[in-house]
Structures are given as structure tokens and as C-alpha cells.
Amino acid sequence: MNIESITGWLGVLFVQSAVLPTTFNVITGASNHVPPISMTIMILTGLIFYFIRALIQKDKIHLTSNGIGIVSQSTLLALTLAN
């Protein structure tokens, strides 16, 4: 792996890990605080556009990152709607 790939995968790790505490706390009932629905929808929409771009460019790092982001934001959206 070259430095470009290593830094890309590290970026995926850190960015996607930022959402985990909120999602985990809401799922386990440790917190009922969810982000505003408008923010979740805007982030989800942006991730979908980024995912389409990554598909066209065949960019594995961004496909992975945006795929994880879409799943996590969709989970938060579902939890928000359920509250």
C-alpha cells in the first residue's frame, strides 16, 4: 500500500467512527438524543451523490467510506423517525 491509500483508509476509519457513539447510544437506549432530521437527510443525500461519483470513478476508498456513511446515516434517520 502506498501513502495515498494508507491516508485514505485512515480517513475512512476516523470519519466513520465519528458517528458510531451517537448511533450506539441511541440503539442501546443510553441516550435519546438524535441529530436533527434535516441534518441527517442532508448528509445522507450528499453521501449518495458522493457514492455515485465514486462508482463512476471506481474509487474503492470512497465507495467503502460513503457506503458505510449511507448505512450509518440511514440508521440514524430510522431511529429519528422512530422517536
DANOR-V733438 format. One record per helix or strand of 2 or more residues. SS is the DSSP state (2 for helix, 1 for strand). FROM is the first residue (numbers start at 1). TO is the last residue. If there is no record, write none. Layout:
SS_FROM_TO + SS_FROM_TO
//
This chain:
2_3_28 + 2_37_57 + 2_60_82
//
